[in-house]
């Protein structure tokens, strides 16, 4: 089967990662164990996950006029991911994420930078990339009006759109109507309920990731739960992004929702066994091995 063409519209960040034995309290100073910079951003992470799983990936996003932006562009080139536009946003820094990793979990502060310049007008310049896609994946680290316009393009051209509502914010009716699936985690779902009292009217579009419990979705009035896979936790950064990339990867191959979610759970499990978001994204072979071993143990 030929590679699926997936377009990701989203964020490009440089992750500034501090590893520590404990997260500091407000006003507290502690000594960290390690510091590193890695290419990140939910959009970029999901694009890398898709590429690792064997898809033809095009990315629509923006970097700033700095060394971080140059490094991100080179990272995509080295991975074989097409960046629709390499021109940096003028007089703007590349987006950054300050990540603190400790107690096998993480906390993150994001500064959008050039991601705020992924405007509807910028998207319109690269509309053809979207139109010629098998699937489109986006998140909420870019302006909501851009996600709304993306939803319109996908709706008008019958292109499946997956919206990962992270970080959670109010969606538009157009996004809710046009998207194929919405993929919040449990916390994001509760936040969406606060923004949208009618969000469960769209429950058959909602897929909820639930950490070590796996994920679940609604089929009519029934909750269908897909269990997780056991894994030795090293770093949970990017686990949700690997899940989303894997979900779209399998759906684009014509797999059922249940099959796709099982594969996505296995991908998420594989990703947390390595340090770093993008460096932890597993290959298709690694994911299939987890699935085979799980089947063998039954």
C-alpha positions, 0 to 999 in steps of 0.5 A, a space after each residue: 500500500 502506498 504511503 498516506 499523505 498527511 498534512 499537519 497544521 500546527 506548532 513548531 517549538 524548541 523545547 528547553 528541557 530541565 530534568 529534576 528529582 522534584 518539581 519546585 514549589 512556588 518561590 522555591 529554587 532547586 538544583 536540576 540534574 540535566 538540561 537539553 534543547 530538543 525540537 518540539 511543539 505538538 504539531 511538530 511532534 505529531 508530524 514526526 510520529 506520523 513520519 516514523 510510522 511510514 507516512 508522507 508528511 507535509 507540515 504547515 507552520 512557522 518558525 522565527 528569525 533565530 537559531 532555534 528556527 534554523 535548527 527546526 527546519 534542518 530537523 524536518 529536512 533530516 527526517 524527510 518531512 516537507 515544510 510547506 514554508 521555510 520563510 521565518 516570520 519577521 521580527 519574531 522569535 521561534 516558539 519555545 516550551 519550557 519543560 520540567 521533567 521530574 517524578 516520571 511526569 512533566 509540566 510545561 510552559 509555552 511561549 507561542 512566538 512565531 506560532 501566533 503567526 500561523 494565520 488564516 492568511 498564511 494557511 490560505 497560501 498553502 491551501 493546496 497542500 490541505 486539499 490534496 491530503 488523505 487526512 489532516 491533523 491539527 492542535 490548538 497551539 496556533 490561533 483558533 481562527 486558523 483552526 476554524 478556517 482549516 475546518 472550513 477547507 476540510 469540510 468543503 473538500 471532504 477531507 477528514 480532520 482530526 483536532 487535538 484540543 491541546 491546550 484546551 480552549 473554546 472551539 467554534 461551532 464550525 470546528 465541532 461540525 466539520 471535524 471527524 474526531 476530537 481527541 482530548 485527554 480527560 482533563 481537556 475534556 472537562 475543560 471543553 465541557 466548561 466551554 461547551 455545555 453541549 459538547 457531548 452532543 458530539 460524543 461520537 466524535 470524541 476520543 479521550 486519552 486516559 493515561 495508563 488506562 488507555 483511551 475510550 470513545 462513545 458508540 451510541 450510548 455505550 462507552 468503548 474502552 481500549 486498554 493501554 499496554 504496559 511500559 517502563 516509564 522514562 519520559 511521558 513528554 510527547 506521549 499524547 502526540 505519538 498517540 494522535 499521530 498513530 491514530 491518524 496514521 492507521 485511519 488513513 490506512 483504512 483501519 477501523 477506529 478500534 484497530 487504530 486506537 489499539 495501535 495508537 495506545 501501543 505507540 504511546 506506550 512505546 514512546 514513553 520508554 525513551 527520553 524526549 518527545 521526538 527522539 522517543 517516537 517509535 517506528 512502525 516495527 517497534 509498535 508492531 512488536 508490542 502488539 505481537 507480544 501482547 497477543 502472544 501473552 493472551 
